[in-house]
Amino acid sequence: MPRKKKQIIVLAALLVICVAAYLGIKAYNESGAEQKGIAQEADRIRLCNLGTITDLAWYNDKDNFSFKLEDDLWRYLPDKDFPLDQNKFESIVSTLAYLTAVRSFEPSESLASYGLDQPSWTVTATDSDGKSITLLIGGRTESGDVVNYYVTEQNGKLVHTISANFVNYLDGSLLDLVELETFPTLSEEHIESIQLESSDRSLRLEKEVKSSSSAGKDKTGETEEEGGDRTDNYSWYLVQGGTRTALADLSPTSAAEAGAEGKSTQELLNNLLSQLSLLAFESCADYQANKQARIEYGLDNPTISLKVTFADPEGVKQASSTFTLTVGSLNQEGNAYYAVKDNSVRVNLINSQTVETFEKMLSAF
């Protein structure tokens, strides 16, 4: 065999060996890194080694909260009638139950260096077997966009960092845990009448349903089968002093005042119906407002009162139902109004844009 050909074969063999060695080393390193990552994940310390949590309390320099699981429902111990949002509170409990340290270390400095000499929050949880744990949560530490908090177990030797998720729950007020009252989800199909009132105006709208069958001749002249699709047309009427006037025949009489320049009555109605279909409270301002508090919220002299009559969206109830909304004064931030649903003792906040839609409709006629 010529010497040149032998050299080519030897070089090719060496190349194959080098490539195989490279791939082997790469696979080994990747496997090692993966195993290291798994080991690091396994080494992360779970901070709450409890069974089923049945008692949970936390406090800081401003608030003191305590809750207990009774008959599968969480109760706020100082007031067991408090309308606690069970789903939201279960999220808090679950987050604590699986709380895992991002990093754990033996402190080289005093606890004051981590804000743990005077904790921002002290959290105590107890499980169904009576086992308890108390966590002290101190200052925050940031790395880029990531925010963590220092935490240690009471009388523990290690300091840990945890993500901000759990702390964000603790940072809210008691009212953040209220289960908000809700409104039925209504489309134009279900709404029968709408009544709006202010101190100097009132407006009542009533819907009339006109059903027509699409059975008949189509554009080709062919006759469709009986029982074809039905199309529901809704006509809305303005009712004043016993007189019903088709809304389609009216034009806004004070569009400038209503801030509805250029809007037709149909556009105003569509905006109103849209707001009603999405009607919701943003938050709770007072879950047990007394008479004096209601006066302070402006509910004794409402900005607007709303009454909606509707058919059951589920089709279960034969009779019509109603709900009312009483809107008081604007809050200090200027972005929401105090409001009450029906005769509830709770005072909630509703978005100011929703109220503005009511005002525009009321002022337009």
C-alpha positions as CSV (number, residue, x, y, z in Angstrom):
1,M,0.0,0.0,0.0
2,P,1.4,3.4,-0.9
3,R,2.7,5.4,2.1
4,K,0.5,8.4,1.3
5,K,-2.6,6.2,1.4
6,K,-1.6,4.7,4.7
7,Q,-1.2,8.2,6.2
8,I,-4.7,9.2,5.1
9,I,-6.1,6.1,6.7
10,V,-4.3,6.8,10.0
11,L,-5.4,10.4,10.1
12,A,-9.0,9.4,9.4
13,A,-8.8,6.9,12.3
14,L,-7.4,9.5,14.6
15,L,-10.2,12.0,13.6
16,V,-12.8,9.4,14.4
17,I,-11.2,8.7,17.8
18,C,-11.0,12.4,18.6
19,V,-14.7,13.1,17.7
20,A,-15.8,10.1,19.8
21,A,-13.7,11.3,22.7
22,Y,-15.2,14.8,22.4
23,L,-18.7,13.5,22.3
24,G,-18.1,11.3,25.3
25,I,-16.6,14.0,27.4
26,K,-19.5,16.4,26.4
27,A,-22.1,13.8,27.4
28,Y,-20.3,13.1,30.7
29,N,-20.2,16.8,31.5
30,E,-23.8,17.3,30.7
31,S,-24.8,14.3,32.7
32,G,-22.7,15.6,35.6
33,A,-24.3,19.1,35.4
34,E,-27.7,17.5,35.3
35,Q,-27.0,15.4,38.3
36,K,-25.5,18.3,40.2
37,G,-28.7,20.3,39.4
38,I,-30.8,17.5,40.8
39,A,-28.7,17.3,43.8
40,Q,-28.8,21.0,44.4
41,E,-32.6,20.9,44.1
42,A,-32.8,18.0,46.5
43,D,-30.6,19.9,48.9
44,R,-32.9,22.9,49.0
45,I,-34.5,23.0,52.5
46,R,-38.3,22.8,52.9
47,L,-39.1,25.2,55.7
48,C,-42.5,23.9,56.7
49,N,-42.4,20.2,57.6
50,L,-45.9,19.9,58.8
51,G,-48.9,17.7,58.1
52,T,-52.3,19.2,57.3
53,I,-52.2,22.8,58.5
54,T,-55.2,23.6,60.7
55,D,-54.1,26.8,62.4
56,L,-52.2,29.8,60.9
57,A,-51.3,33.1,62.4
58,W,-49.0,36.0,61.5
59,Y,-48.3,39.4,62.8
60,N,-46.2,42.4,62.3
61,D,-45.9,45.8,63.9
62,K,-49.3,46.8,62.6
63,D,-51.6,43.8,62.3
64,N,-52.2,40.5,64.0
65,F,-54.1,37.8,62.1
66,S,-55.2,34.3,63.3
67,F,-57.2,31.7,61.4
68,K,-58.4,28.2,62.1
69,L,-59.7,25.4,60.0
70,E,-63.2,24.3,61.2
71,D,-65.5,21.9,59.4
72,D,-63.3,22.2,56.3
73,L,-63.7,26.0,56.3
74,W,-61.1,28.5,57.3
75,R,-62.3,31.0,59.9
76,Y,-60.9,34.4,61.1
77,L,-60.8,33.8,64.8
78,P,-61.5,37.4,66.0
79,D,-64.7,37.3,63.9
80,K,-65.9,34.0,62.6
81,D,-68.5,35.7,60.5
82,F,-65.8,37.4,58.5
83,P,-66.4,36.7,54.8
84,L,-63.1,35.0,54.1
85,D,-62.2,34.1,50.6
86,Q,-61.6,30.3,51.0
87,N,-59.8,29.9,47.7
88,K,-57.4,32.8,48.3
89,F,-56.7,31.6,51.8
90,E,-56.1,28.0,50.6
91,S,-53.4,29.5,48.3
92,I,-51.7,31.1,51.3
93,V,-51.7,27.8,53.2
94,S,-50.5,25.8,50.2
95,T,-47.7,28.3,49.5
96,L,-46.5,27.9,53.1
97,A,-46.9,24.2,53.2
98,Y,-44.5,23.8,50.2
99,L,-42.2,26.8,51.1
100,T,-38.7,26.0,50.1
101,A,-35.5,27.9,50.7
102,V,-33.8,29.5,47.7
103,R,-30.5,29.5,49.7
104,S,-29.6,28.4,53.2
105,F,-26.4,29.3,55.1
106,E,-25.0,29.7,58.6
107,P,-25.0,33.4,59.4
108,S,-21.6,35.0,59.7
109,E,-23.1,38.2,61.1
110,S,-25.7,39.0,63.7
111,L,-29.4,38.5,62.9
112,A,-29.8,42.2,62.7
113,S,-27.8,42.2,59.4
114,Y,-30.7,40.2,57.9
115,G,-33.5,42.1,59.6
116,L,-34.3,39.1,61.8
117,D,-33.7,40.7,65.2
118,Q,-36.9,42.6,64.7
119,P,-38.8,40.5,62.1
120,S,-41.1,42.2,59.6
121,W,-43.5,39.2,60.0
122,T,-43.7,36.3,62.5
123,V,-45.7,33.3,61.1
124,T,-46.9,30.4,63.2
125,A,-48.5,27.3,61.7
126,T,-49.9,24.2,63.5
127,D,-50.9,20.9,61.9
128,S,-53.6,18.4,62.9
129,D,-51.2,16.5,65.1
130,G,-50.4,19.6,67.2
131,K,-47.0,20.1,65.7
132,S,-46.0,23.8,65.2
133,I,-43.4,25.9,63.5
134,T,-42.7,29.6,63.8
135,L,-40.9,31.4,61.0
136,L,-39.3,34.9,61.4
137,I,-39.2,36.9,58.1
138,G,-36.8,39.8,57.9
139,G,-35.4,42.1,55.3
140,R,-35.4,41.8,51.6
141,T,-32.5,41.0,49.3
142,E,-32.4,41.8,45.6
143,S,-30.5,40.4,42.7
144,G,-31.4,42.0,39.5
145,D,-35.2,41.8,39.1
146,V,-35.4,38.9,41.6
147,V,-36.6,39.8,45.2
148,N,-36.1,37.4,48.0
149,Y,-36.5,37.7,51.8
150,Y,-34.4,36.4,54.7
151,V,-36.2,34.0,57.0
152,T,-35.2,31.8,59.9
153,E,-37.0,29.3,62.1
154,Q,-37.4,30.5,65.6
155,N,-34.4,29.3,67.6
156,G,-33.0,27.9,64.4
157,K,-29.3,27.9,63.4
158,L,-29.7,28.6,59.7
159,V,-30.7,31.7,57.7
160,H,-32.6,31.1,54.5
161,T,-33.8,33.2,51.6
162,I,-37.3,32.7,50.1
163,S,-39.0,34.1,47.1
164,A,-41.4,37.0,47.6
165,N,-44.5,35.0,46.7
166,F,-45.4,34.0,50.2
167,V,-44.5,37.5,51.7
168,N,-46.8,39.2,49.1
169,Y,-49.7,37.4,50.7
170,L,-48.7,38.6,54.2
171,D,-48.2,42.2,53.0
172,G,-51.9,42.8,52.4
173,S,-54.6,43.9,54.8
174,L,-57.4,41.9,56.2
175,L,-59.8,43.3,53.6
176,D,-57.7,41.8,50.9
177,L,-58.9,38.4,52.1
178,V,-62.6,39.3,51.8
179,E,-64.6,37.1,49.3
180,L,-66.1,39.8,47.1
181,E,-69.8,39.9,46.4
182,T,-70.5,39.1,42.7
183,F,-73.2,40.0,40.1
184,P,-74.9,37.7,37.7
185,T,-73.2,37.4,34.3
186,L,-75.8,39.0,32.0
187,S,-76.0,39.6,28.3
188,E,-78.7,41.7,26.6
189,E,-80.7,38.5,26.1
190,H,-81.3,38.2,29.9
191,I,-81.8,41.8,30.9
192,E,-85.4,42.9,31.0
193,S,-85.2,46.4,32.4
194,I,-82.7,49.0,33.7
195,Q,-83.4,51.8,36.0
196,L,-81.0,54.6,36.9
197,E,-81.5,57.4,39.4
198,S,-79.6,60.3,40.7
199,S,-80.6,63.2,42.9
200,D,-82.1,65.1,40.0
201,R,-82.6,62.6,37.2
202,S,-84.2,59.2,36.6
203,L,-84.2,56.9,33.7
204,R,-86.0,53.6,33.0
205,L,-85.3,51.4,30.0
206,E,-87.4,48.4,29.1
207,K,-86.7,45.7,26.6
208,E,-89.1,44.2,24.2
209,V,-88.3,41.0,22.4
210,K,-89.4,40.5,18.8
211,S,-88.8,37.0,17.5
212,S,-88.8,36.2,13.8
213,S,-88.2,32.9,12.2
214,S,-85.6,32.6,9.5
215,A,-87.7,30.0,7.8
216,G,-88.8,31.1,4.3
217,K,-87.0,31.8,1.1
218,D,-83.3,32.4,1.0
219,K,-81.4,34.6,-1.5
220,T,-81.6,31.9,-4.1
221,G,-85.4,31.7,-3.8
222,E,-85.4,28.3,-2.3
223,T,-87.6,27.6,0.7
224,E,-85.9,26.6,3.9
225,E,-87.2,23.8,6.1
226,E,-89.6,24.7,8.9
227,G,-88.0,25.0,12.3
228,G,-85.0,27.0,10.9
229,D,-82.8,29.2,13.0
230,R,-84.6,32.0,15.0
231,T,-83.3,35.5,15.2
232,D,-84.1,37.6,18.3
233,N,-84.4,41.3,17.8
234,Y,-84.5,43.5,20.9
235,S,-86.2,46.9,21.0
236,W,-85.5,49.2,23.9
237,Y,-87.9,51.8,25.2
238,L,-87.5,54.8,27.4
239,V,-90.2,54.9,30.0
240,Q,-91.1,58.3,31.4
241,G,-94.3,59.3,33.1
242,G,-96.1,56.2,31.8
243,T,-95.0,56.9,28.2
244,R,-92.9,54.4,26.3
245,T,-90.7,55.8,23.5
246,A,-88.5,53.7,21.3
247,L,-84.9,54.5,22.1
248,A,-84.1,54.2,18.4
249,D,-86.3,57.3,17.8
250,L,-84.5,59.4,20.3
251,S,-81.3,61.5,20.2
252,P,-79.3,62.4,23.3
253,T,-80.7,65.8,24.5
254,S,-77.7,66.8,26.5
255,A,-74.7,65.0,24.8
256,A,-72.2,67.6,25.8
257,E,-73.2,67.4,29.5
258,A,-73.1,63.6,29.3
259,G,-69.7,63.6,27.7
260,A,-71.2,61.6,24.8
261,E,-70.4,63.9,21.9
262,G,-71.1,62.1,18.6
263,K,-72.6,59.0,20.3
264,S,-75.9,57.7,19.2
265,T,-78.5,56.3,21.6
266,Q,-77.6,52.8,20.4
267,E,-73.9,53.4,21.2
268,L,-74.8,54.7,24.7
269,L,-77.0,51.7,25.2
270,N,-74.3,49.3,24.0
271,N,-71.8,50.8,26.4
272,L,-74.2,50.5,29.3
273,L,-75.0,46.8,28.4
274,S,-71.3,46.1,28.1
275,Q,-70.6,47.5,31.6
276,L,-73.5,45.5,33.1
277,S,-72.2,42.3,31.5
278,L,-68.8,42.8,33.2
279,L,-70.1,44.4,36.4
280,A,-67.7,43.6,39.3
281,F,-66.4,45.1,42.5
282,E,-62.7,45.8,42.7
283,S,-62.2,45.4,46.4
284,C,-63.9,45.7,49.8
285,A,-63.7,48.9,51.8
286,D,-65.7,47.8,54.8
287,Y,-67.1,44.3,55.4
288,Q,-69.5,45.4,58.2
289,A,-70.3,49.1,57.8
290,N,-72.6,50.7,60.4
291,K,-75.0,53.5,59.7
292,Q,-72.4,56.2,60.4
293,A,-69.9,54.6,58.2
294,R,-72.4,54.4,55.3
295,I,-73.0,58.1,55.7
296,E,-69.2,58.7,55.5
297,Y,-69.1,56.6,52.3
298,G,-71.8,58.9,50.8
299,L,-74.4,56.1,50.6
300,D,-77.1,58.2,52.4
301,N,-77.1,60.5,49.4
302,P,-76.2,58.3,46.4
303,T,-74.4,59.5,43.4
304,I,-76.4,56.9,41.4
305,S,-78.7,54.1,42.1
306,L,-79.1,51.2,39.7
307,K,-81.8,48.5,39.5
308,V,-81.6,45.7,36.9
309,T,-84.4,43.2,36.3
310,F,-83.3,40.0,34.5
311,A,-84.3,36.5,33.6
312,D,-82.3,33.6,35.0
313,P,-79.3,33.0,32.7
314,E,-79.4,29.3,33.7
315,G,-83.1,29.0,32.9
316,V,-83.9,27.4,36.2
317,K,-86.0,30.1,37.8
318,Q,-89.2,31.0,35.9
319,A,-89.7,34.4,37.7
320,S,-87.6,37.4,37.0
321,S,-84.9,38.5,39.5
322,T,-83.5,41.9,40.4
323,F,-80.3,43.3,41.8
324,T,-79.6,46.9,42.9
325,L,-76.4,48.9,43.2
326,T,-76.2,52.0,45.3
327,V,-73.2,54.2,44.5
328,G,-71.9,56.6,47.1
329,S,-69.0,59.0,46.9
330,L,-65.6,58.9,45.1
331,N,-62.7,57.5,47.0
332,Q,-59.7,59.6,48.0
333,E,-57.6,58.2,45.1
334,G,-60.3,59.3,42.6
335,N,-60.4,56.0,40.8
336,A,-63.3,54.2,42.4
337,Y,-66.7,54.8,44.1
338,Y,-68.0,53.3,47.3
339,A,-70.9,51.0,46.5
340,V,-73.3,48.5,48.0
341,K,-75.1,45.6,46.3
342,D,-78.7,45.1,47.4
343,N,-79.1,45.5,51.2
344,S,-75.6,44.2,52.0
345,V,-73.7,45.4,55.1
346,R,-70.5,45.4,53.0
347,V,-69.2,48.5,51.3
348,N,-67.1,47.8,48.2
349,L,-65.3,49.8,45.6
350,I,-66.4,49.9,42.0
351,N,-64.3,51.3,39.1
352,S,-65.0,55.0,38.3
353,Q,-65.3,54.3,34.6
354,T,-68.2,52.0,35.2
355,V,-70.0,54.8,37.2
356,E,-69.2,57.3,34.4
357,T,-71.0,55.1,31.9
358,F,-74.1,55.1,34.1
359,E,-73.8,58.9,34.4
360,K,-73.5,59.4,30.7
361,M,-76.6,57.3,30.0
362,L,-78.6,59.0,32.7
363,S,-77.6,62.5,31.6
364,A,-78.2,62.0,27.9
365,F,-82.0,62.1,28.1
